[in-house]
């Protein structure tokens, strides 16, 4: 019995689970399933290198500590794992709300008025299924946050029940939240194009990234990726194009706050955005020369 108790205590310690007297037992149990960030990072990096020919240069340009903003062009879903798996530091990403609550879509089907779970005998199992689904969703959410992701509502004014005023207030709070993250020493990742480029060509940058860095007073780390366009799609695997395709990621030197344009915030953000767009374009060209 003592050996079992010692093992349980050790497991709680390595999982960094706090066994406070007033803590909800369900929270403690769910915390046992939180996987340290290095585990998925290592698996993901090995998987990427197994499938693709990935090379990253300039990692030394990412500061070891302190708040900063890393930006890149956005060509494919692969951009995020390449950036995150090959960086020594944890990078914070903003992910859509649905990724953190995968159980809600299933719950909606379960609770639909025409669902067979509304009637006996399946209705008797619904409470148990709901508990399991909510627990699973909570574990997914905790792991994603532990690995560096933060939930946001994208296109709040269009895809949510918010009215335009509430959506504007939400975006304002979201910007403040991102600024606070960087002021607290986090490394935040943003793709200034705002969406993926289907062709791999660089799209015009939006000013939000520059605005956030100016407000937070943190360095901006520009970077550029090439070769990943459409390489996560099923077609790329079915045709064999994905295997050992060259993906090159070049990380540039930080642009320090002392180098930011001065003047009114809106004007400075616009000028800085042009600088960032040109710098990322240069880094994309440099990425082509990585062996």
N, C-alpha and C positions, 0 to 999 in steps of 0.2 A: 504493500500500500504506500509506504514511504517513497519508494522509487517512482511510483505512478504520480504522486503528488509533486515530487521534485521535477519530473519531466513536464508536468503541466505548468508549474511555475516558470521553468526555463522557456517553454514555448511562449508564454505570455510575455516574457522579457524580450525575446528576440523579435517578437511581433510588435513590441512597444505598446502593449495593451495596458492601460491603467485600470487596476482593479479597485476603483473607489467604492466605498460602501453604498453610496447613493446612486451608483451608475446602473442603468437599465441592463439586466442580464442579456437581453436580446442584442443590445449594442456591443457588449463584450463578446458574445458569440460571433456576431458579424465581423468584428475586428480581427478575429482569428483567421479570416479568409482574405485579409488585406495583404497583398503580395508586395514585398519590397521592390522599389522601382528598378533596381539593377537586374532583377530576374527577367522581366519582359524586355528590358532594353537589350540585354545580352542575347536573348532568343531572337529578337527582331533583327538585330544587327547581323547575326549569323545567317538568318533566313534571307535577308536582303543580299548578302554576299554570295549565298548559295545560288540564288536565282539570277541576280543581275551582276554586272561588272561595275561596282560602285567604288568611286574614288573621291575622297574629300581632302581639300587643301585649305590651309589658313585657320585651322582650329585654334591655334595659339592666339588668334586675334580676339577670341571670346574671353573677357575678363573672368578671373577665377571667382570673384565675388562682387557684390554691389549691383544695384539696379541698372538695367540696360534694356534696350529694345533691339531685337534682331529682326531684320526684314529680308524678304526675298521675293523674286518673281514666283508665280504660282502656275504650274503646268499640269499637275496631276495630284491625286491623293497620295502618291508616293513621296511628294515633297516633304510632308510632315514627318513620317518615320525616318527618312534619310537625315533630315535635320536633327531630329531628337535622338536617334540611336547613335549618331556619331559625335555628339557633343558630350563633353565631360560633365558639364553642369546640367541641372534640371532646367528645362525650358517650359514655361507656362503657356498653354494654348487655350484659346477660347473655343469651346465646342457647342454645337447646338443642343438645346435642352433635351431633345428626344434621346440622345446618346446616353444620357445619365439616368433616364427613366424608361428603360426598355420594356418594363412590365405594363406600362399604361396602355399600350396598343392592344396587348392581349387581354387586359382587364376590360377594355371597352367592348371587345368581342364577347367576353364572358358575361358581361352585364347587359348586353343588348336584349331588347324585349323579345326578340325571336330566338334567343340562344336556348339550346336544350338544357342549359344549366339553370334555367329559371323554373324548371319543373322537376318533381321527384322522378327517379331517385338521384339524378345528378345534382339537383339543388342542395342535397345534403352534403355533397363534397365541396361545394363552392367556398365556404369559409376557410377550409384547410388550404385549398388551392390559392386563395387570395393571400393568405399568410405567407405561403411559400414564394409566391411571385413578388410580393413586397420585400421579402427578405433578400431574394435574389437581386432585385433592382437596387436595394440599398448597398449590397456588396459591390455591384458593378459601379455604382456612383462613387463609393469610397475608394475603390481601386483607381478609377480614372483621376480623381482629385489627388490621390497620393502620387500618381505618376506624372502629374503636372497639368491636368486639364481643368478648366473651369466652365460651368454651364452658362450659356446665354440664350436669350430668345432672339433668333434672327428674324429680320423683317417683321418686327413687332407690330407695326401698323397694318400689315397686310395679312399675316398668318396667325394672329392671335385675336383674342376678344377685346384688346385694348382699343380705345378711341385714339384719335391722333394726338390729343393733348397728353394722354397717359403714356403713349408711345414715346413722345418727345421727352417726357420726364424720365422714362426708363432709360433712354439712350444717354441722357445727361448723367444719370446715376452710374451707368455702365462706364462712361468715360472717366468719371471720378474714381471708380473702382479700379480701373486699369492704371490710372496715374498713381493711386495709393499703392498698388502692388509693386510698381517699379520703385517708388520712394522707400518702400519697405525692404528693398534689396533683391526683388525677384527679376529674373530674365524673362521678358515677355516677347512672344513671337507674333508678328502681324504680317499679313500679305497685303501690301498697299493697293494692289490691283482690284481687290474686293471680290474677285471670283477667279476661277481657273481659266487659263487661256487654252482653248481647244486646239490651237495651232502651234503653241509653244512660243509664239511671238509675244514680246512684251507689250502689255496693254497700259494705257495711261494710269498713272498713280492717283489715288485719292489723297486728300490732305490730312486725313485723320491721324496717321502714324506720326507725321511730323508734328502735328499739334500736340499729341500726347507726350512726345519726347520733350518738346519745349516746356510744357506745363510741369513735367516731372523733373526736368533738369538732369536728364540721364543721357549717356552716350547712345548713339545709334550704330548698330553693327550691320552694314549692308552685305548682302550675299546674293549669289546667282547660281541657278541650277539649270542644267541642260540634259536632254536625253530621256527624261522621264515621261514625256508627253504620251498619254494613252497607254502607257505600259502596265497599268494596273487593271485594264479592262480584260474581260474574258477572251475577247478576240485575239489579244496579244499572246495569250497562252495557247489558244487553240492553233494559231498559225506558227507558234514557236518564236515569234519576234521578241518576246519578253526575255527569253533565256539568254543570259550573258550580254544583253544590250548594255551599252556604255552609258552610265549615269554619272555625271561629273558635277560636283558641288564646290564652289569657290567662296570662301568667307573672307571678306575684306577687312581692312583696318577700321577701328571705330571712328566715327565722327563725333568729336567731343562737343559738349554744350558751348564751350568757348568759341567754337567754329561755326555755330548756328548764326544765321542772319539775324540782325537786330531790327527793332522797330515794333509796330503794332503786331499782335499775335497772328491775326489773319494774314497779313502781308508776309510776315516772317515764315509762317507755315507754308504758304504758297511757294516762296522762293526755295525753302528747304526741300519741298517735295520735288521740285525740278532737279535739285542737286542729287537727291536720292535716286530718282529715276535714271539719271545719266550714269550714276555710279553703279547701279545694279546692271545696267546694260553693258558697261565695261567688264564687270565681273562675269557676266555670261560669256563674253568673248574669251576672257582669261580661262574660264572653265574648260573651254575646248582644247586647251593646250596641256591639260593635266594628263599625264601618261597612265 
